[in-house]
Amino acid sequence: MSIKFIKLSFIGFVAISSVAGLFIWLGVFNVAATEKHWDATTSLLEVIRDRSISTRSRKLTVPDLTGSGRVARAAPNYDAMCAQCHLAPGVEKSELYEGLYPQPPVFYKRNQLSTRKPHETFWVIKNGLKLTGMPAWGIYNSDEQIWDIVAFISSLENMTPEQYQKLAAAGEHEHAKGGHGKGEPAAGNSDKSHRLTSEPDKGHHK
């Protein structure tokens, strides 16, 4: 390797680093959620996200998700934790959904499990996703509760608004660990004003 090549490589590295540094320092990149990524940036981030999820979830063992009990148990938790962002049958809009970027997938309009495997969905729900607004629900929910939500998501595609409301209203939102305490419903959850399935605030859900 020649000295000339080493010098040119060093100069190139310094030049690229300087441009990148100025790009960051001058605030050229707009971090506002109202400013969409370039298509190439979106594609790159999606590949990084999907490969990360696949690598970290591949060894998870998927339990039986077909029992109707899972769907019934998960409905109140989905209504309290997920519906404001991912919507639900009869919940067409929310301020959170419309304000987030990237926008969360709407499970009842397209079965997310057809493109993401159950163990991957479980991993995402449990661990969350950086820079997306997706929380790590595993902090307050047991693995069993999260598997229940995975089963619930897979049942949403053909669920009617009436079926969703009945399921969501039949139980209480519970955390298995931390937060509100084991098995303890979220504070005020029994109050219908906390449910998206109740009559919505006109200023929030149009």
C-alpha positions as CSV (number, residue, x, y, z in Angstrom):
1,M,0.0,0.0,0.0
2,S,1.6,3.3,-1.1
3,I,2.0,6.3,1.0
4,K,0.1,8.4,-1.5
5,F,-2.9,6.0,-1.2
6,I,-2.8,6.3,2.6
7,K,-2.7,10.1,2.4
8,L,-5.6,10.3,0.0
9,S,-7.6,7.9,2.1
10,F,-6.9,10.0,5.2
11,I,-7.9,13.2,3.4
12,G,-11.1,11.6,2.1
13,F,-12.0,10.4,5.6
14,V,-11.4,13.9,7.1
15,A,-13.4,15.5,4.4
16,I,-16.4,13.2,4.8
17,S,-16.2,13.5,8.6
18,S,-16.2,17.3,8.3
19,V,-19.2,17.4,6.0
20,A,-21.1,14.9,8.3
21,G,-20.2,17.0,11.3
22,L,-21.4,20.2,9.7
23,F,-24.6,18.5,8.6
24,I,-25.3,17.5,12.2
25,W,-24.1,20.7,13.9
26,L,-26.0,23.0,11.6
27,G,-29.2,21.1,12.1
28,V,-29.7,20.4,8.4
29,F,-31.6,17.2,9.1
30,N,-35.2,18.0,10.1
31,V,-36.3,15.7,13.0
32,A,-39.9,16.9,12.9
33,A,-42.6,14.2,12.6
34,T,-44.3,16.4,10.0
35,E,-41.2,16.1,7.7
36,K,-41.2,12.6,6.0
37,H,-38.1,10.6,5.3
38,W,-36.8,10.3,1.8
39,D,-38.0,7.0,0.2
40,A,-34.4,5.6,0.3
41,T,-34.1,6.5,4.0
42,T,-37.4,4.8,4.8
43,S,-36.4,1.7,2.9
44,L,-33.0,1.5,4.7
45,L,-34.6,2.0,8.1
46,E,-37.2,-0.7,7.4
47,V,-34.4,-3.2,6.5
48,I,-32.5,-2.3,9.6
49,R,-35.6,-2.7,11.8
50,D,-36.8,-6.0,10.2
51,R,-33.4,-7.6,10.4
52,S,-32.9,-6.5,14.0
53,I,-36.3,-7.9,14.9
54,S,-35.8,-11.2,13.0
55,T,-32.3,-11.8,14.6
56,R,-33.5,-11.2,18.2
57,S,-36.8,-13.0,18.0
58,R,-35.9,-16.2,16.1
59,K,-35.3,-18.4,19.1
60,L,-38.6,-17.6,20.7
61,T,-41.1,-20.5,21.1
62,V,-44.6,-19.6,20.0
63,P,-47.3,-21.1,22.3
64,D,-50.7,-22.2,21.2
65,L,-52.5,-19.0,20.2
66,T,-55.8,-20.5,19.1
67,G,-57.7,-20.6,22.4
68,S,-60.6,-18.2,22.6
69,G,-59.6,-17.3,26.1
70,R,-56.5,-15.5,24.9
71,V,-58.6,-13.1,22.8
72,A,-61.0,-12.4,25.6
73,R,-58.2,-11.7,28.1
74,A,-56.3,-9.5,25.7
75,A,-59.2,-7.3,24.6
76,P,-59.3,-4.8,27.5
77,N,-55.5,-4.5,27.5
78,Y,-55.5,-3.9,23.7
79,D,-58.2,-1.3,24.2
80,A,-56.3,0.5,26.9
81,M,-52.7,0.2,25.6
82,C,-52.9,-0.2,21.8
83,A,-56.1,1.1,20.2
84,Q,-55.2,4.8,20.5
85,C,-52.2,4.2,18.1
86,H,-53.1,1.1,16.1
87,L,-56.9,1.8,16.1
88,A,-59.6,-0.9,16.2
89,P,-62.9,-1.9,14.6
90,G,-65.1,1.2,15.1
91,V,-62.1,3.4,16.1
92,E,-61.2,5.0,12.8
93,K,-59.0,7.9,14.0
94,S,-57.1,9.2,16.9
95,E,-54.9,12.2,17.6
96,L,-52.0,9.8,18.5
97,Y,-52.3,7.8,15.3
98,E,-52.5,10.9,13.1
99,G,-49.6,12.6,14.9
100,L,-47.1,9.8,14.9
101,Y,-44.5,9.3,12.2
102,P,-44.0,6.6,11.0
103,Q,-47.7,5.9,11.4
104,P,-48.4,2.6,13.3
105,P,-49.9,-0.3,11.4
106,V,-53.7,-0.6,11.6
107,F,-54.2,-4.3,12.4
108,Y,-57.9,-4.6,11.8
109,K,-57.5,-3.3,8.2
110,R,-54.6,-5.7,7.3
111,N,-53.5,-8.7,9.2
112,Q,-50.0,-7.8,10.4
113,L,-49.2,-11.4,11.2
114,S,-49.4,-12.1,7.5
115,T,-46.2,-10.1,7.0
116,R,-44.7,-10.4,10.5
117,K,-44.5,-13.8,12.3
118,P,-46.0,-14.3,15.7
119,H,-42.7,-14.5,17.5
120,E,-41.6,-11.2,15.8
121,T,-44.8,-9.5,16.9
122,F,-44.3,-10.7,20.4
123,W,-40.7,-9.3,20.5
124,V,-41.9,-5.9,19.2
125,I,-44.7,-5.6,21.8
126,K,-42.4,-6.7,24.6
127,N,-39.3,-4.6,23.7
128,G,-40.8,-1.7,21.8
129,L,-39.1,0.1,18.9
130,K,-36.8,3.1,19.1
131,L,-37.8,6.4,17.4
132,T,-41.3,5.1,16.5
133,G,-43.4,5.8,19.6
134,M,-43.8,2.0,20.2
135,P,-43.4,1.4,23.9
136,A,-41.8,-1.6,25.5
137,W,-44.9,-3.2,27.1
138,G,-42.9,-6.0,28.6
139,I,-41.9,-3.7,31.4
140,Y,-45.4,-4.0,32.9
141,N,-46.9,-7.1,31.2
142,S,-46.0,-10.7,31.5
143,D,-45.0,-12.8,28.6
144,E,-48.4,-14.6,28.8
145,Q,-50.3,-11.3,28.5
146,I,-48.2,-10.3,25.5
147,W,-48.9,-13.6,23.8
148,D,-52.6,-13.0,24.4
149,I,-52.2,-9.6,22.6
150,V,-50.5,-11.4,19.7
151,A,-53.5,-13.7,19.5
152,F,-55.9,-10.8,19.7
153,I,-54.1,-8.9,16.9
154,S,-54.5,-12.0,14.6
155,S,-58.2,-12.0,15.3
156,L,-58.8,-8.3,14.5
157,E,-59.0,-8.6,10.7
158,N,-62.6,-10.0,10.6
159,M,-63.8,-8.5,13.9
160,T,-66.8,-6.2,13.7
161,P,-67.1,-3.0,15.8
162,E,-69.8,-4.5,17.9
163,Q,-67.7,-7.6,18.6
164,Y,-64.7,-5.4,19.6
165,Q,-66.8,-3.3,21.9
166,K,-68.3,-6.3,23.6
167,L,-64.9,-7.9,24.2
168,A,-63.1,-4.7,25.3
169,A,-65.9,-3.9,27.8
170,A,-66.1,-7.4,29.3
171,G,-62.9,-7.2,31.4
172,E,-60.4,-4.8,33.0
173,H,-57.0,-3.5,31.9
174,E,-54.4,-5.3,34.0
175,H,-50.7,-5.3,34.5
176,A,-49.0,-8.5,35.7
177,K,-45.9,-6.7,37.0
178,G,-45.0,-3.3,38.2
179,G,-47.1,-0.3,37.3
180,H,-50.5,-0.8,38.8
181,G,-49.4,-3.9,40.7
182,K,-49.9,-7.6,39.8
183,G,-53.4,-8.2,38.5
184,E,-54.5,-4.8,39.6
185,P,-56.5,-2.8,37.0
186,A,-55.2,0.5,35.7
187,A,-56.3,3.4,37.9
188,G,-59.7,4.6,36.8
189,N,-60.0,2.0,34.0
190,S,-63.4,0.9,35.2
191,D,-64.5,4.5,34.4
192,K,-66.0,4.3,30.9
193,S,-64.4,7.7,30.0
194,H,-61.0,5.9,29.8
195,R,-62.2,3.5,27.1
196,L,-61.9,4.2,23.4
197,T,-64.9,1.9,22.9
198,S,-67.0,4.3,25.0
199,E,-68.6,7.3,23.5
200,P,-65.5,9.3,22.3
201,D,-64.6,12.9,23.0
202,K,-65.6,14.7,19.9
203,G,-62.5,16.8,20.1
204,H,-60.3,13.7,20.0
205,H,-62.0,11.2,17.8
206,K,-63.8,12.6,14.8
